Amino acid sequence: MTNNQQVLKFVNESVALCQPRNVVWITGEEAQLEELRKEAMATGELIKLNQDLLPGCYLHRSAVNDVARVEGRTFICCKNKEDAGPINNWMDPKEAYEKVGAIFEGSMKGKTMYVIPYSMGAVGSKFSKIGIEITDSIYVVVSMNIMTRIGTKVLETLGDSNDFVRGLHAKAELDAEKRYILHFPEDNTIWSVNSGYGGNVLLGKKCFALRIASYQGKNEGWMAEHMLILGVENPQGEVKYIAAAFPSACGKTNLAMLIPPELYRRKGYKVWCVGDDIAWIRVGADGRLWAINPENGFFGVAPGTNMKSNPNALLSTQKNAIFTHVVHNLENNTVWWESMDKNPPVDALDWKGNRWTAECGEKGAHPNSRFTAPAINCPCISSEFEAADGVPLSAIVFGGRRAKTAPLVYQARDWNSGVFVGSIMASETTAAATGAVGVVRRDPMAMRPFVGYNMADYFAHWIEMGKKVTNKPQIFNVNWFRTDDEGHFIWPGFGDNLRVLDWILDRCEGKVEAEETAIGFVPKAEDINIEELDITVDTIKELLTVDPENWKEEVKGIEEFYAQFGDRLPKELNEKLEELKNRLN
């Protein structure tokens, strides 16, 4: 399939290490993929679902001990430990290759090795990057076909270049004690062994598109960010684009696929999804930041996704999707999960494959059960989804889950203030997450688990990027999760979040004034559109208040967080922290 000597060397070395029975190159042709699906059905790796109700859809289960990303087994393997930073797990590359190489040795004996050439981003776009993933899992092959662009056309685009990410994955024994997800940013290499769960084995996703790509971006002058990208179309037909970063459980996918409230729909507003998870951002010739979604599909959490919370996400799963660790509804050979609807199946298997009924007291779907669905299925997918140059950003939005501290929305004073806002991003834990309520977890730019190098250097890279952008997007912070004294959410959220995005875009265009506070600029309460909402202007005023005493407490947490970076923390961020302290006093 290729004469690229570097690709052939990588494949031959992997063959020598893993010792497969045979090697199959993935062309991307449907006939080949269909044969592989049939093979996976014969072994039970895939279960074909009702083709009348869910055409092209399959159910997959990985091992019971293999249901989520494993942060504790995920390593950055670079020569100097300081370059990995205090937030990442580090392993010396020499030690990593030896230790985990021994686990890979002979791991594919008697199995087939699949070689998947894939493109992150539209094939041939100057924004895109190419990877080769080698795997022994048909689930990985068919999932990478959904999540990325795969096949011969990718190798043709690569030509004889050495600029590709080398990914090696083996299920091995699915031994949790020998499970490793290793990133070698200096070698453009990813190793994943003893896992079959998508987040650990679809190496184009977090492994390449964030951990390796963030390191590439630092060296090449662009950014790989854990951000959704959406377009807001106004009644005049103009579309403005926003990139937004949120920690998990903060409504990221719901915002990416937002359905405007009825008031806005009547006026002609539309929202378009460019991406729900990852943005690669570069400086355009016009001095603006331009973003692409490097992925080709959605890898979404199933529980909680329904026709009320996120109809666009649910509709995306209705054809050519793969479901993992959900309930298998034997009545009609479809799938179900908690809060999908109020009609759990009577005859069903749970996520482990055991007989299950809703009355048994245990959840049928795993809390981290997933759907892998083609982005093109999404009813609100943007016409610019495949645009080679991406879309121009008017605003960058950060957010988190804070009961009292952060207002509904505020604007950073300038780019470096915006970097500061992103760097102090945090969410308070909910009871569902840990049992301890209100514990603040710092998750800068929502990149805590995903930055491929020292986070202090990552902050410095953001500051450097600001110097290159002559026409900067404005930076904002939102908080949909402010609560009253009884712990109830004050802001309605979901589609009504468009009312806040509307103010953000008006602010970017200088159409509305704002009031200065210690932390940045907040809207005038009357400028947030509450028409047809059961909320008063006084409630909005409450949502926009900035309590100096709360923020003085916040400063202590920021200082503690910053301290771990020592002298490596950019001086610009320390300056912004001092300015905040002075304003609070």
N, C-alpha and C positions, 0 to 999 in steps of 0.2 A: 504493500500500500504506500510505502514511502522509501525514498533513498536517503533521507536525512540521517546522516551517520550518528548524530548525537541521540536521536530518538531510538535508532536501532541498538546503539550501545546500552541505553537505559533498559530496553526490553530484554536484550540478551543477558545483562547482569541480573535482572529480576528473575529470568528463567533459571539461570544457574543457581540462584539463591533458593527459590521456592520449589523448583523441580516439578512443574505441572506435567500432567499426562500429555496435554496438547495446548496450543495457543490459538486463539481466535481474535482477529482484528475486527473491531466494530465499525461497519461502514456507514451506519445510520439509515440503511434501507429498511423499509417496513417489513419486507419478507423475512429478513434476517432476525429482526426484533420479534416477529410473531413466532418464529421457530423457537427462539429462546424462551418466550413466555410459555409455550406448550411444554418445553422441557422442565421449566420451573413448576408448572402445574403437576406434572408427573411425579416430581419429588416432594410436592407439598410446600415448596418455597413460596408459591403464589396460589391463591384460590380465586378462580374466575367467578365474578358476581353476575347477577341477573342482567343479561345483555339488553333486555328490553327496557329495564328501568335505569340501569347504569351502564350504558354502552362503553366498552373498552376499559372497564374498571376492574380492579383486583384487590384482594385482601392479602396482607402480609403480616407475619408475626416473626419477631426476632426472639432470642432467648429471654426467659423471665428475668435474668440478671442484667439485661442489656436494653434499657428502655429510655435512656436519656444521655445527653452529653455528660462526660465525666471530667469536670474541671480538675479534680485531684490527680487524674492520670494524663493530663494534657500538658505538654512541655514545649518551651521554646529552647532550642538547642543551638546556641551561638557561642563563639569562642570565649568571650568575656561575660561572666555572670552579671556584671553591672549593666551590660547592654540589654539584658532581659528585663531588668528592673525589679522592684520589690513586690509587684503585684502578680507577676507571672511565676510559674514553676520553671526552674531552669535545670537543664542537664547538659553536661559537656558533650559536644558532638561526637568525639571519638568514643566516649563511653556509651552514648546512645546507639551509635551504629553497631558496636560490638554486642551490647546487651540485647538489643531488640533484633539485631540481625540473627542472633542465635534462635530467637523465637520464630522468625520467618523461615529459617532453614528447613527445607523439606515440607513446608506447611501446605503446599498444593499438590503433594504426591497423590496420584490417582484422580486429580481434579482438572478442570479446564481453567486456563488463565485467559481472561478477556482484556484486550488492550483498547481503551476508550480515548480517542482524540476528542477534545472538547474545547469550545470557545466560551469564555466569559464575556458577554456582550455580543452584539451582532457580528457575524463572521465577516472579517475584513475591515471592520471599523478601526480607526487609529486609536480609539479609546479601549479596544478590546485586548484581552490577553488569552493565551492558549495554554492548556494543560494536557497532560497525558495521565489518565488514571488506569493503573493495572489492578485487577481485582479477580477474586474467584467467586463472586456473587452475581447471579443473574438479576437479583433485586437491585443491585447497584447499577447494572447496565441500563435496565429499563427506567430506573428513577433518574439517572443522569440524562437520559433521553428527554425527560420532562423538564428537569431543572436547568439544563444547559443546551447549547447547540452542539451536536456530536457528528462524527463521521469523517468520510473521505475529504469533504470540502474544507474541513479544518486543517488537515495535513497539507492540502494544496496551498492554503493561505500561509501556513508556517514555512513552506519551502525548505531551505536548508538552514534556517535560523536556529540558534541555540536558546532563544528566548521563550522557553516554555517551562511550566512547573511540573516536576516529576512527582507523581503520586503513586504510592504502592500500598495496597490494602489486601489483607488476608483475614478471613474469618477465623482460621486456625481452629482452636478448640472452644472458642468463645469463653475462655477462662478469664473471669473478672480480675484475678490477681496478676494476670500477665497481659492485661489490656493497656495499650499505650497509644496515645495520639501525639505524635512527635512532629514538630515543625523545625526545619533547618533553613531559616530565612537567608542565610549567607550562601546556601547551596540551591535555593529554589526547589526545595524538596519537602515532601510530606510523607510520613509513614504512619499507617493505622493498622493495628493488629488486635485480634481477639474481640472484635465488635461486629455486629451486623445492623446496629441502629443507625438510621439515616444521618443524624447530626454528627456522628463520628466517622461515617464511611462515605458519604457523598462529598468527596474531598474538594469539589468546586465551591462548596457553600462557605461555612465560616472559616474552614482551614485555609483555603486559597483566597476567597474573595475578601476576607478581612485580615487574618493573621499574616499571611504571606504578602498580600497586596498592600497592607498598611506599610510594611517595610519597603516594598518596591516603590510605593508612592513617596515615602520620605526621601529615597535616593533619586527619584526621577522627577520630583516636583509636582506631584498630584496627591489626592487624598482618597483613601478607601474608608468609608464610614458606614456605621450601623444605622442607616437612615432610610425611612420611606421617602418616596417622591410622589407628590400629587400635583395636579393642575386644577386650578379653580377658574372656570369659564363664567364670565359675567354676561348679563343680558345683551351686551353689545357684541358678544362673540369673541372677546379678547380672553386669552388664557394666560394666567400667571402661575409660576411654579414655586413650590415650597418643598424643602427637604427638612425632615424632622426626626429627631432621635429621642427614644424613650426606653427606659429599662423595661424588663418583662413585666407583664400584668398591668400595663399602663395604657392599653387601648391602641397600640400602634397599628395593628392590622385593621381595626375598625376605622381608624382615621384615614388610612391609605385608601380604603374603599368606601368612604363616607357617602351616605345618601342625604342630599340637602333636605332640610325641613320643608314642609309643604309651602310655607310662605315664600321661601327662596325658589322652590321649583316653579311656582306660579309666575314668578318674575322672569324665569328663564335661566337661572343659575344651574350649572352642571359641575360635577367633580370627576376628574379623570385620574385613574391610578396608573402611574408609570412604574412604581415598584413598592413592595410592602416591607422590605427588609434591609437592602444593601444599596448604597449609592457610591459610584466612583465619580469623583469630582475633579475637573481640570479648569485651568484658566483659558478662556477662549480668546480669539484674536481681538474681540471687542472689549477685553478687559473685564468681562463678567465671568462668574463661575458657571460652568455647564456640567450637568450631571447625567449619567446613564445608570440604569439598573442592569448590572452585569448578568443577572439571572434570567431564566426563561420560564420559570414556574414559581409556584408558591409551596412552601413546606410549612403548613399551618397547624396550629393546635386545634384538634377537633372539639373537645368538650367546651361548651359555652358558645360554639358557633351554631347559630340557628337563623331562621327567617326574620326574627326580630332584631337580634344583636348585629348580624352581618349577613344580610341576604346575598350580597355580591360574592362573598367568600363561599357560602354554601352552594350557590349556583355554579361556581367555578369547579366544584367537585363532581358534577353530574355526568361527566364523560372523560374517558382516558385518564382517570386518576387512580392512585394507589393509596389505600387506607392501611394504616399500621396500628395494631393494638386497640382496635375498636371492638364493639360487640358485633358478632356475626348473626344477623337475623335469619334464622333457618326457615321461617314462614314463607319468605319470598326471596331468599338468597340476596339480601341487601345488607346494609350496615346501619348501626345506631350508636349513639353515645349520649351520656348524661346531658340534659337540657337541650338536646336536639329538638325534641317535642315532648308532649306529655303522654306518649303512647309507647312505652317500652315493649319490645316483643315478648310474647309468651314462650315461644320456642326459640332458644338462642344459646350461643356459646359466648363466654366472656373473652377478654383479651388474651387470656392464657390458653384458650381452646377448651375450657371446661363448661359443662352445662351451667346455665345461669338463668335466674329470674330476678326481677326487680325487687321481689319480697325478701331475697336472701340476706339483705343488709349490707352487701358489698357492692362496690361500683363495678359495672360491667366493662366499661372502657377505662384504660389506664389514664390518669390525669394528664399525662404527656402524650396521649395518643395523637396520631398525626394524619394529615392528608397531604399527598403530593399531587399537585394539579397544574395543568398547563395555564400559564398566565393568559393566553389567548382566549380561554373560556370565560374570563371575567367580564361581566356585562359592562363594566365601566373602564375597561382597559383603554389607555390613551392611544390615540392615533400616532403619537410620537414614541411608542414603546420600542420600536426597532430603529428609531432615528440614529444614524451613525454618529452624529455630533452631540446627541443628548438634548437636554432642555436647559434653558437659562434660568438660574435661581434668583428670585426676587427676595426670598427670605429663608433663613435657617432658624428652625425652632427646636429648642430643648424642652424637656419636661420630666416630671416625676410625680410621685404620689405623696403629697404632703397635706396633713390634716389642717394645719394652721399657718405654717411659716410663709410659703410662697403665695402671692396673689394669683388670681385667675390668669392674668397675662401681664408681663412687663417687657420693656424693650431695653436692650443694652445700649449704653451711651455711644460706643464705638466698637471697632472690630476686636481690639484686645480686651475690652470689657466683656464682649460676647464670648471670647475664649475663656475668660474667667468664669462666666456664668455656666458654660459647658463643663468646665473642669470641676465645679462644685456640685454638679448634678447629683441628686440623691433621691431615694425613695424610702418611705417608712414601711416596714414589714407589716403584713396583715396577719391575722390569726391563722388564716388558711396556710400561710407560707411557713411559719416557724413555731407558732404557739406564743412567741414573744411579740407583743403588739407595739408598734411605734418605734422600733429600733431603726436608726438611720443607717442605710447602706449607701456609701458613695459609689456612684457608677458613672464616672466622667464620660460625657458624650455617648453613654450607653455602650462604651467600648471596654469596660473593665475585663470581661472574659476573652476579649477578641483582639487586643492590640498586640502586634507581633514583635514588639521591642519595648524599651523602657518608656513608661508612660510620661515621664518628665520630658523626654525627647519628643514624644508625640505632641505634647503641649507646645513645645518649641517649634515644631513643624507647622502647627496651626498659626502661630505668630508669624513665621516666615511666609506662609502662604498669603497672609493678609497684606504683606508688603508687595506682593506680585499682582494683587487684584486692584485695578484702578477703579472699577465700577462694582463696589462691594454690595453683596446682599445685606440687608439688615438682620440682626440677630435678636431673637425673642426667647422668652421662657413662658411656658404655660403650665397650669396646674388645674386639672379638671376635678380634683379630689378633695377640695376644701370641705370641711364638715362643720355642722353646727354643734352646739354643746351636747346634744344627744347622740352625736356620731353619725348623723344622716348627711349624705352628700347634698350640698346646696345647689350646685350647678347641674342642670339636667344631663349634660354630656351627649354622647353619640352624635346624631346628625346635627344637633344644635351647636356643636363645636365649630361649625361653619361660621357662626355669628362672630366668633373670636378671630377665625382666619380672615374673615371679611375686614375686621378692624385692622389686623396686621397688614393686609395688602393695601388698605387705604393709607395706613401710616407710612408704608414704603414709598407711596406716591405723593406724600405730603398733603393728603386731603383732610387729615384730622390732626388736631392738636393733642398734646399729652401733658400730664402733670409730673413734675420731677419729684422723685422720692430718693431715699438713701441708696436704694438698690438699682434704680434706673427709672424709666418713664412708664407710668401706668396710664390707661385710657381715662378720659373723662367719662364718668358713669353713663351719661346720656348718649355717648357715642357707641356703646354696645347695643345692638339692635335686639330689643326684648319683645318686639311686636308679636302677639299671639302666644307669648309665654306666660306661665303663671308665676311671674317673678316681678318684683318692683325695682325701681331705680335704687331704692335704699338697700335692697339685697345685693345689687351689683356693687354699690359703694362698699358694702361689707366684704364682698369677694375681692375687692381691689385694695383693701387696707394693708399697710405694711407696718407691723408692730416692731418698733425698735428693740424691745426687750427680747422678743423671739429671735431676732436677727443677731443680737449680742451672743445669745446661746449658740446660734448657728456658726458664728465666727469661731468659737472654741472648737467645734467639730471640724471646721475647715483647716484651722491651724494644725490640729492633730493629724488630719489626712495629709496635708502638705509636708509635714515634718519627715515623713518616711522617704521623701525624695531627696532630702539633704540639699547640697549645693547644686544638684542637677536641675532643680526646679527653675524655670525661667524667671529672671528677676522681674519681668513685666507682671507676672501673676502675683508675686509678693507685693509689688507696688499697688496693684488693684485691690488687694486685701487690705493694705494700709489705708487706702483711700476710703474703702467701705467703713472701716473702723472709725475713721475721723468723722465721716458723715453721720454715723450712728451716734457719736458722742456730741 
